[in-house]
Amino acid sequence: MPHTSGEHSTRTVLVTGATGNVGPYAVRQLLEAGANVRALVLKDDPNLHRLPDGVELHYGDLADPDSVEAALPGVDGVFWMWPFFALSTATAPAVLERIAAHAGRVAVVSSVGVHLGIEPVDNNCHAYLEKLLEQTELEWTFLRTTGFMANALGFAPQIRTSGTVQFPYGDAVRTSVHESDLAAVGVRALTEDGHAGQKYLVTGPEALSQREQVQIIGDVLGRTLVWEDIHHDAARKAMVDTGWPPSYADGALDYFADLCVTPEPGSTVVADTTGRPARSFREWAVEHADAFR
């Protein structure tokens, strides 16, 4: 039977995508909250160094649902992230079936696109995972995030080499969220009561254009950086050449074009659930300044 331990008892939580942009923050914060933490990782994962001491490693692959099984006995909750770029959602129903046989709660990283109604279920992406969860008896929480602040790391090679960022739609206004803040909302959902059935729009505290983000990075570095808009088609080719699925590249670029007209929505979910303000993009840039030097 799934575990349904109360708010003040020790929970055991499994984190998938544990070594990515969000996972290490989730693992660390769960440990700080007193949880027993398991991380689902690949055997050849080059980023295991991102995980803190105290986490229990379980080797498995979401592409192979049977390999996930060993990490689940005794688990109360799952911080569920799906690697959409690297893996189709074909195995998601089987993975979720195994999760539901053990866990009571799931916090899933979803997307602002679902919040806005522009991501269809048949795209087999975030909306699809949400639909799967809604069909279970799990206590689920949707973390519908806007862009990660870490997306700006995609500009790092150009900033390091030339100081000019060539990318389309510099005037696209985003409410990007610090990965630690996104993790914090998910951790609350898994360790506190009152979050079941919530469809949270998780954003940062400010609306900034992509051009303004680059200016802030320049301020932190003490350099003058230049934004240079490039044509949609050239950007699409570059994105696909670096591994973006064509449909994802098209969706992202169309979305950026829309954000030049209508800014991305914002929320106070981070402050409401954690009791402290969401971190600013400048704070994020200071933390990651070395990546741009």
Disulfide bonds with the S-S distance in Angstrom:
none
